[in-house]
Amino acid sequence: MKNPRPFPFMIPVFLLGLLAACASPNTSVPIEPSPIPAPANPELILATTTSTQDSGLLDVLIPLFEKQSGYKVKTVAVGSGQALKMGEEGNADVLLVHSPSAEKTFMENGFGKERELVMHNDFVLVGPASDPAKVKGLSTVEAFKAIYHTGATFVSRGDQSGTHSKELVLWKNAGLNPAEEKKGWYQESGQGMGATLTIASEKDAYTLTDRATYLAGRDKLQLQILVEKDPSLLNIYHVITVNPQRHSKVNYDVQSHF
């Protein structure tokens, strides 16, 4: 199935069922749902990533879910690390995140009840057309090494998000650690994906981004995709329900509507 831009996610029917109501796999027209009782607690708090929000995906899914379920979704867009923290503290009902290692720890510690794979897109390395480190077409490891050794400006999110965690893994795979070395060319934005892309564009810098957020904002950016389609750049998203046995106030009754 082709994925229309700016939503280049592979979205299985499960996600539509859990977050936005099922659509027929053979047509783009949503199936009209059967009438359902109004929920006793209609507010649902979804903690998700800034990349998911910035891509525009939720602008499509959430209105469908609200119309067909009777729930009202309050979206809190933060990094995956912050979203998981909200779940730990019982300040969210459902999480949509992309930091697999941190998610596994979250589940092992009993903070989550269900965790399901729902979609994927991929990460890409973007940078200025001039490509000062000459990374275009290189493998991810070789591209990160080239940026490091040339001292070309790189903007990291630096916010413990899923994208930031992936970036740190990629530096590690290259045998490098500029974040701890405090290299001058390595700069941390401390912001979400959309804002980090804007900063990188203004600085003629490289950055790691999910493809969806880049495509959604590329008309306003002076950045090009320079490294892509490396297996190490796969970006996997899971949806997690917060365990009501850890936090009785979480809205878990929404499960009966799916």
C-alpha positions as CSV (number, residue, x, y, z in Angstrom):
1,M,0.0,0.0,0.0
2,K,1.4,3.4,-0.9
3,N,1.7,6.0,1.8
4,P,0.6,9.5,0.8
5,R,2.9,12.3,1.9
6,P,3.3,13.8,4.4
7,F,2.5,10.6,6.3
8,P,5.1,8.1,5.2
9,F,4.3,5.7,8.0
10,M,3.6,2.0,7.5
11,I,0.3,1.9,9.5
12,P,-1.3,-1.5,10.2
13,V,-5.0,-1.9,10.9
14,F,-4.2,-2.4,14.6
15,L,-3.2,1.2,15.0
16,L,-6.4,2.4,13.4
17,G,-8.3,0.1,15.7
18,L,-6.5,1.3,18.8
19,L,-6.1,5.0,18.1
20,A,-8.4,5.9,15.3
21,A,-11.0,3.2,14.5
22,C,-10.7,0.6,11.8
23,A,-10.9,1.3,8.1
24,S,-11.4,-1.3,5.4
25,P,-8.1,-2.6,4.0
26,N,-9.6,-2.5,0.5
27,T,-10.9,1.1,0.5
28,S,-10.0,4.6,1.7
29,V,-13.6,5.2,2.9
30,P,-13.9,4.6,6.7
31,I,-16.5,2.0,7.8
32,E,-19.4,3.6,9.7
33,P,-19.2,2.3,13.3
34,S,-22.1,0.8,15.2
35,P,-23.6,3.1,17.9
36,I,-21.7,2.9,21.2
37,P,-22.5,4.1,24.7
38,A,-21.1,7.4,25.7
39,P,-18.0,6.8,27.8
40,A,-18.2,7.5,31.5
41,N,-14.8,9.2,31.5
42,P,-14.5,10.8,28.0
43,E,-11.0,12.4,28.4
44,L,-8.1,10.3,27.2
45,I,-4.5,11.6,27.6
46,L,-2.1,10.5,24.9
47,A,1.6,11.1,25.5
48,T,3.4,10.9,22.2
49,T,6.5,12.2,20.4
50,T,7.0,15.5,18.8
51,S,7.9,13.8,15.6
52,T,4.5,12.1,15.5
53,Q,2.8,15.4,16.1
54,D,5.0,17.4,13.7
55,S,4.4,14.8,10.9
56,G,0.7,15.7,10.8
57,L,-0.3,12.0,11.4
58,L,-2.4,12.7,14.5
59,D,-4.3,15.4,12.7
60,V,-5.7,12.5,10.6
61,L,-6.1,9.8,13.2
62,I,-7.4,11.6,16.3
63,P,-10.5,13.3,14.7
64,L,-11.6,9.8,13.4
65,F,-11.1,8.3,16.8
66,E,-13.0,11.0,18.6
67,K,-15.9,10.8,16.2
68,Q,-16.2,7.1,16.4
69,S,-15.6,6.5,20.1
70,G,-17.0,9.5,21.9
71,Y,-13.7,10.2,23.6
72,K,-11.8,13.5,23.6
73,V,-8.1,13.1,23.2
74,K,-5.7,15.5,24.9
75,T,-2.3,15.1,23.2
76,V,0.9,15.9,25.0
77,A,3.8,15.9,22.4
78,V,7.2,15.5,24.1
79,G,10.2,13.2,23.6
80,S,9.7,9.5,24.1
81,G,11.7,9.7,27.3
82,Q,9.4,12.3,28.7
83,A,6.3,10.4,27.5
84,L,7.5,7.3,29.2
85,K,8.1,9.3,32.4
86,M,4.5,10.6,32.2
87,G,3.4,7.0,32.0
88,E,5.5,6.1,35.1
89,E,3.9,8.9,37.0
90,G,0.4,8.0,35.9
91,N,0.0,11.3,34.0
92,A,-1.0,9.7,30.7
93,D,-3.4,6.9,29.7
94,V,-1.8,5.8,26.4
95,L,1.7,6.3,25.0
96,L,2.8,6.3,21.4
97,V,6.6,6.2,21.4
98,H,9.6,5.0,19.5
99,S,12.4,4.2,21.9
100,P,12.4,0.4,22.1
101,S,15.1,-0.1,24.7
102,A,13.4,2.4,27.1
103,E,10.0,0.9,26.4
104,K,11.2,-2.6,27.4
105,T,12.4,-1.2,30.7
106,F,9.1,0.6,31.2
107,M,7.2,-2.7,30.7
108,E,9.6,-4.8,32.8
109,N,9.1,-2.3,35.7
110,G,5.3,-2.9,35.5
111,F,4.3,0.6,34.3
112,G,2.7,-0.6,31.1
113,K,-0.1,-3.2,30.6
114,E,0.0,-3.8,26.8
115,R,2.7,-2.9,24.3
116,E,2.0,-3.4,20.6
117,L,3.9,-2.7,17.5
118,V,1.8,-0.3,15.4
119,M,3.9,1.3,12.6
120,H,7.3,2.3,11.4
121,N,9.0,4.8,9.3
122,D,12.7,5.6,9.1
123,F,15.3,8.0,10.2
124,V,17.3,10.0,7.6
125,L,20.4,12.1,8.0
126,V,19.8,15.6,6.5
127,G,22.1,18.5,5.9
128,P,22.9,21.4,3.6
129,A,23.2,21.0,-0.1
130,S,26.9,22.0,0.1
131,D,27.4,18.8,2.2
132,P,30.7,20.0,3.8
133,A,31.5,16.5,5.3
134,K,30.7,14.8,2.0
135,V,28.4,12.3,3.5
136,K,25.9,11.9,0.6
137,G,25.6,8.2,-0.3
138,L,27.8,6.9,2.6
139,S,26.7,4.3,5.1
140,T,25.4,5.7,8.3
141,V,28.6,4.7,10.2
142,E,30.9,6.3,7.6
143,A,28.7,9.4,7.5
144,F,28.9,10.0,11.2
145,K,32.7,9.4,11.1
146,A,33.0,12.0,8.3
147,I,31.0,14.6,10.2
148,Y,33.1,14.0,13.3
149,H,36.5,14.2,11.6
150,T,35.6,17.3,9.5
151,G,34.0,19.1,12.5
152,A,30.9,20.0,10.4
153,T,28.1,21.4,12.6
154,F,25.7,18.8,13.8
155,V,22.5,19.6,15.8
156,S,21.3,17.0,18.2
157,R,18.0,17.1,19.9
158,G,19.7,16.4,23.2
159,D,16.3,15.8,24.9
160,Q,16.2,12.0,25.7
161,S,13.7,11.5,22.9
162,G,13.6,8.4,20.8
163,T,15.4,10.2,18.0
164,H,18.1,11.4,20.4
165,S,18.5,7.8,21.7
166,K,18.8,6.5,18.2
167,E,21.4,9.2,17.4
168,L,23.5,8.2,20.4
169,V,23.4,4.6,19.2
170,L,24.6,5.6,15.8
171,W,27.5,7.6,17.2
172,K,28.4,4.5,19.4
173,N,28.2,2.3,16.3
174,A,30.8,4.6,14.7
175,G,33.0,4.3,17.8
176,L,32.5,8.0,18.7
177,N,30.9,10.0,21.5
178,P,30.9,13.7,20.7
179,A,28.2,14.4,23.3
180,E,30.5,13.5,26.1
181,E,33.6,15.0,24.5
182,K,31.8,18.4,24.2
183,K,33.0,19.1,20.7
184,G,32.2,22.7,19.7
185,W,30.6,21.6,16.4
186,Y,28.2,19.3,18.2
187,Q,25.3,21.4,19.4
188,E,22.2,20.3,21.4
189,S,18.8,22.0,20.7
190,G,16.9,20.6,23.7
191,Q,13.8,20.9,21.5
192,G,11.5,18.8,19.4
193,M,12.1,17.5,15.9
194,G,10.4,20.3,14.0
195,A,12.3,23.0,16.0
196,T,15.6,21.1,15.7
197,L,15.2,20.9,11.9
198,T,14.7,24.6,11.8
199,I,17.8,25.2,13.8
200,A,19.9,22.9,11.7
201,S,18.6,24.6,8.6
202,E,19.6,28.1,9.9
203,K,23.0,26.8,10.9
204,D,23.7,24.9,7.7
205,A,24.1,21.9,9.9
206,Y,23.5,18.1,9.8
207,T,20.9,16.5,12.0
208,L,19.1,13.1,12.4
209,T,15.4,13.2,11.8
210,D,12.5,10.9,11.2
211,R,11.5,11.1,7.5
212,A,7.9,12.0,8.2
213,T,8.7,15.2,10.1
214,Y,11.3,16.2,7.5
215,L,8.8,15.7,4.6
216,A,6.1,17.7,6.4
217,G,8.4,20.7,6.8
218,R,10.9,20.5,4.0
219,D,9.5,23.4,2.0
220,K,10.6,25.7,4.8
221,L,14.0,24.0,5.2
222,Q,17.4,24.4,3.5
223,L,18.2,20.8,4.1
224,Q,18.4,17.7,1.9
225,I,18.3,14.0,2.7
226,L,21.9,12.8,2.4
227,V,21.9,9.4,4.0
228,E,18.9,7.1,4.0
229,K,17.7,3.5,3.6
230,D,20.3,2.0,5.9
231,P,18.9,-0.9,8.0
232,S,20.2,0.9,11.1
233,L,17.8,3.8,10.4
234,L,14.6,1.8,10.9
235,N,12.2,3.8,13.2
236,I,9.8,1.5,15.1
237,Y,6.7,2.8,17.0
238,H,4.8,1.0,19.8
239,V,1.6,2.0,21.5
240,I,1.5,1.3,25.3
241,T,-1.4,1.4,27.7
242,V,-0.5,2.5,31.2
243,N,-1.0,-0.1,33.8
244,P,-4.1,0.7,35.9
245,Q,-2.8,-1.5,38.7
246,R,0.1,1.0,39.2
247,H,-2.1,4.1,38.8
248,S,-5.8,3.6,39.5
249,K,-6.6,7.1,38.1
250,V,-5.6,6.2,34.5
251,N,-8.4,5.9,32.0
252,Y,-8.2,2.2,31.1
253,D,-11.9,1.8,30.4
254,V,-11.3,3.1,26.9
255,Q,-10.1,-0.5,26.0
256,S,-13.8,-1.7,25.9
257,H,-14.4,0.5,22.8
258,F,-11.9,-1.3,20.6
